[in-house]
Amino acid sequence: MQLSGELSKVNLPNLLQLVRTGALTGKFSFQQGARYAVLLVADGIPVHAELEGIDGMDALMELFLWTSGTFAFQEEEVAERRRSVVDDEPGATFEQILKDGLAYAKSTRLLADLGVTPATVLAETGTAVSVAAQITSRPGLEHLDGKRSLEECLGHMDLSRREFVTTVASWLADGLAELAGTDEQNNREGVALPSWVIARLKQDNADISQAIIDMVIWVDRVKCWMYQTDAELYEVVKDLEQITGINLSAEYESDGEIDSEAEGSQDAFLPPSPPDSSTDSPDPSQAGQSRSSPVSLSGLGMGNRVPGLFGPRTRFFVVDPDKNQPEKKEKPDHS
């Protein structure tokens, strides 16, 4: 007998009940993306399971969580040496296996809905509960202090994933434990923002996490724009150098020299004066002087340098008034 299909249509509990009804012996193969699992049954009873490096009852319980993927069943003889499920719990009946698997899936969904992970902080409720709930509660509840994570509180107990899930879910379902306050959770995750920062972020988005994500995206965009502006401005300066024949991209070795030069010549760099309109026929020497006068970044409305705008190689642009300054000539008197 051969069977195959999708787990979204026929889940594991239904498959187990099917082979149990027919007392089938053979091999199940499960695949979910890159994940692969094997389940062997003998006379309709699961006897061996393998899944991602684990086997036995833990592997079988994990298969109850698979709600998607494909399966295939092939009737064949089962080797006697592959009996990991039976070895883990020799007295487990088919009904008990099915019940435990369904309970494990329910507990896993509960923790997922509450967002509980090993990094979550839980605290005892301190409220009165039934004596039966206290007696049947799983061990480890006394280690919860509302400050340490579940991983820290229960790490010494060496619980498997299945034991961890069922233990924590039972505490929450029975009202013996609850999630710690928001402040404790935030501190645990290392999030500590001043109140004014939070208020500013909420102006953009009430969801703080999304506001931070949006801010990071915009910062990256601004960086890209600045790099692009850097490159374009560099090309503009190089074009001006070719037109005027003036070195506009001199570099200084120290910031002190840069600042002193800038402070001493901030007002010295002015754009070239327009031609004298009162002159009917301008002197050619004046026209040449206008074309060759120093062109500073002050004339572009950007001051004599733009700190922080350029990359590591081109730190700034500055015009040195003592270099490449054409000799001024006396203006002819036409009066």
Buried (B, 14 or more C-beta within 10 A) or exposed (E): EEBEEEBEEBBBBEBBEBBBEEEBBBBBBBBBEEEEBBBBBBEBBBBBBBBEEBBBBBBBBBBBEBEEBEBEBEBEEBEEEBBBBBEBBEEBEBEEBBEBBEBBBEBBEBBEEBEBEBEBBBBBBEEEEEEEBEEEBBEBBEBBEBEBBBEBBBEEEEBEBBBBBBBBBBBBEBEBBBBBEEEBBEBBEEEEEEEEEEEEBEEBBEEBEEBBEBBEEEEEEEEEEBEEEBEEBBEEBEEBBEEBEBEBBEEBEEEEEBEEBBEEBEEEBEEBEEEEEEEEEEBEEBEEBEEBBBBBBBBBEEBBBBEEBBEEEBBBBBBBBEEBEBEEEEEEEEE
